Amino acid sequence: SLALMRTTLTTMRISRLGARAMVATSGRVPHLAGNAPRQQMATSSLRESSQSFSIAAVVRMVIADQPELPDKARALLLQAVASMEEYIQNKEARIQASEANIFDLRQHSEKLEAAKDLILAAKEKELYASKSELSRYRAVLDPRAMMERGLQDMYPPEVNPKWNNTTARYAQFLNDYVLTPDRKLRGDVQRLAKDLGCTERMETIRGDLTALYDRLSSQVHDSMPQGGIRGWVCGGSTAGCANTIVTYLLQAHAPMLPSKVIVVDKNFEPKWILSRHGRERLRPWVAPEADDEEEE
């Protein structure tokens, strides 16, 4: 009975000292810079580990300071402390392994994303080359393909890593050539829209230009241009005014774009010719027999 009483008192004393040790060690964890999830997890884990091992040290000191403690009780307490330490060590190992795995997966994902962008850019160039060959024999109504190829020329990712996809390149193009700092149409863009005879309001044209790359995904399903024309074609029924404006601006800065592009209206009737050369870059369409200039 006396031994049991001493064991109980010792256990109570250990509990009190352990609680004091937890309070004393709380907040004394080394600071980890930054606020990333991995650092937060490491900070929390390190705090728990520091507290647990401090408590274990105190418990061992108390046990060693109790010579009257029965051997069996002493062994049970030391075994409990050892089990706690082993649990904390295993938990630390699992957390570190999980964090390392997350870090590796994130790096692998970033590499795959970069590789995907390079593959997509190569496919876009290959597709453009095939359509350029096709344009020698019939009309190719695909302003999106011209847009992708022209933006690759103007904004290569080798110059700025942020230009790693068409969406990012087009956003830069809008800032450079289409929109003012307050996101309105530039004066020269408004004049070009009037010269083209666009009937939409300027605010509608601005909206079409802003969302043009996504909207042009349906352009390939449009009807074929009329009149038996051949060559690269823009305009049509899907944001026709907007895609013609973009083609006109790209043509002046992207050497890989065709030197002559035919503009068709909403009914797919040819109306204009966009030319990279000459004093009049925008001129009315003329029948093929009256204008047999070869495409460069």
PyMOL commands that set and color helices and strands:
alter all, ss='L'
color gray80, all
select helices_A, chain A and resi 2-25+37-64+71-134+143-154+166-178+187-195+202-210+212-221+240-253+288-290
alter helices_A, ss='H'
color red, helices_A
select strands_A, chain A and resi 139-141+231-235+260-264+270-275+282-284
alter strands_A, ss='S'
color yellow, strands_A
deselect
rebuild
show_as cartoon
